[in-house]
Structures are given as structure tokens and as C-alpha cells.
Amino acid sequence: MDIDRILDLFLYAIPTLITGMIAYYFFKTHVKNEDNRRIFLLKKDLQVSALPRRLQAYERMALFLERITPAKLLIRVKPMSEDKNAYEALLLQSIEQEFEHNLSQQIYVTDKCWSIIIAAKNATMHLIRKASLLEKTDTPDKLREVILTEMMERESPSDAALALVKQEVSELF
């Protein structure tokens, strides 16, 4: 008789345990799906608010690259004296100020893009320093002439970086 009672209890307990395990599995799966859905919706909302900031960062980087293009830089920054070293320093200072003004934009652009922008800035500064070291550049006007002549013969360092910025912006859409 005790065996019958134990067997009856066991027969009642098995379906209850199976039902409980199935309910636990479905509840766990449902909670996991809801968490994933909430995370997806949160990321979606964040992307909607972050996209304008990213686009603004790319716009500012494009403007920076345009402003440090040697031809445009030389038009914008005029010599204040007849000292070529002072003009060289003024050009380099202008590039550094532009860069520092846009330093925070690195948060919104890719690492690859930021590296290319830094390389373009450094290459432009190197071009100015190299032109200043030539013996024939003894005045600011001669320095401007040498830099502009160099830019006629080859592409500006900013152009390649600007092409990458445009490519990354097109990938956002």
C-alpha cells in the first residue's frame, strides 16, 4: 500500500515537474527576448540621436581638411612681415589651431579616418617646412610660390583624406 501511494505521488509529480520545467524554459526565453528587444530599441534610439553628431563631425573634418589645403591656407593666411620664418610659423600655427579646434571630433569618426586626417595634417606641415628649408625661398612670397608650385605638380595631402571622409559618410546611408 505504501508503494502504491509512493507510485501515485510519483506519477502525479512527474507531469507537474515537466510542466514546471517547460514553463520555466518558456519564461526564461521570453525574458531573454524582451531584454534583447529593449536593448535593440535603446540602440536604435541612440543611433538616431548620434547620427546627426557623426555627420556634423564629418562635416567639420571636411572643413578642416579644406582649410589646411595649402592653396587655400596660403590665400587665407597672409604674411605679416618679410620674414619667411615668421610666415612659416604663422602657417604652422594656423594648422595647429584648426586641428585643436576640431580635436573632439575624433570621438565620432572611425579610427582609420582620424589617422588619415592626422597624416594629412602632418604631411601638409611637412610640405611647408620642406619648402621653407630650400635656399631659393628667402621671402614669404617666394615660400608661397614654392608651395603653390609643389601643389600644382601633385595632389594635396588633404585631398586623399577628404576622399576617405566622403567615403565613410556615404557608408552611413
N, C-alpha and C positions, 0 to 999 in steps of 0.2 A: 503494500500500500504506500509506503514512503517512496518507493521507487516510482510508482505511478504519479505521485504528486510532484516529485522532482522532474520527471519526464514531462508532465503537463506544464510545469513552470518553465522549463527549458523551451518547450515548443511555443509558449506564449512570448518568451523573452527574445527568441531569435528574430521573429518578424519585427518586433519593436526595435531591437538593436540595428537591424538592417535599415529600417525606415529612418531611424535616428542618424545613421551614417550617411544615408543618401541626402537627407535634409541638411546635414552639416556640410556636405560636399557642395550642394547647390547654393547654400547660403554663403559659403566661403567664395565660390566662383562669382556670385552676384556682387559681393562686396568688392572683390578684386576688379571686376569690370567697372563698377561705379567709381572706384578710385582712379582707374585709368581714364575714364571719361572726364572726370573732374580735372585731372592733370592735363589732358588734351585741350579742354576748354580754356584752362588757365594759360597754357602756352599759346593758344590761338589768340586770346585777348592781348597777351604780352607782345606777340608779333605784330598785331595791328597797331599798337602804340609805338613799338620800336622801329617799324619800317620808316616812318617819316624822319626819325632821328638818323637812321642809317643813310637815307637819301640825302639829308642835309649834310652829313659828314662827307659823303662822296662829292657833293657839290662844293663844299669848302676845300676839299683836297684838289678838285679840278681847278678851282680858282687859284689856289696856292701854286699849283704847277704852271698855270698860265702866267702868274705874276713873276715867277722866277725864271721863265724862259728868257734867255739872255737878251734877245732883241727887245722884248717888252720891258725888261728890267732896265736896260740902258736908256730907253725913252723916258721911263718914269723917274729914274734916279739920275739927276744931272750933277755934274761936278761942281763943287763949291769953290774950288781953287785950282791952281795949275799944278798941284802936287799929285802925281799919279798914285803914290802910295796911300794918300788920304782918300782918293776916289776908290781905289781897290777896297780899302777898309770900309768905306761907306756902302759899296755894293754888297760886300760880305755881311755886313751888319744888317742890311735890309733883308737879305735872305734869311738870316738867323731870326730876326724879329718876326717875319712872316711865319716861319716854322714854329716858333714858340707860341705864337698866337693860335695855331691850329694843333698844338700838341695833344690836346684832349680828344681829338677826333680818332685817334688810334684805337679807342675802345670800340668804335662802330665799324671799322673796316677790317678786312682779313689781315692776318699776319703777313701773308705774301704781298699784299697790296702796300702795307705800311713799309715793308722792307724795300720795295721798289721805289716808293716815294722818297725814302731816306737816301737811297742810292742816287736818285735823280738830283736831289739837293746837293749831295756831296760832289757829284760829277760836275754840276754847274759851278760850285765853288772852286773846284779843282781847275776848271777851264779858266776862270777869272784869274786865279793865282798863277797859272802857267803862262797866260798871256801877259801878265804883269812882269814876269821874270825875263821876257825877251828884251834884248838890248834896244831894239827899234821902238819899243814903247816907252817913251820918255815923258809923255804928257797924257793927261786924261783923255784928250780927243784921240790920240794915237791908240790908247788902250781900247777905247770904244771901237775904233776902226778894226783893230786886230780881232777883237771878239766877234764883231759882226761878220768879218771875212771868214772866220772859222765856222760860223753858223751857216754860212752860205754853202760851204763845202760838205757839211754833214748835218745830220739830224740833231736837234736839241735833245739833251738828256730828258727833259720834261715830256717830250712827245711820246716816248715809249711808255713812260709811267702813266700818262694821260690815256693812252690806248688801253692799258690794263684796268684803269679806273672805269672807263666806259664799258669794258667787257664785263666787269663784276656787276655793274649796275644793270646791264641787260640780263644777267643771270638771275637777278632778283625778281624778274617778272616772267 
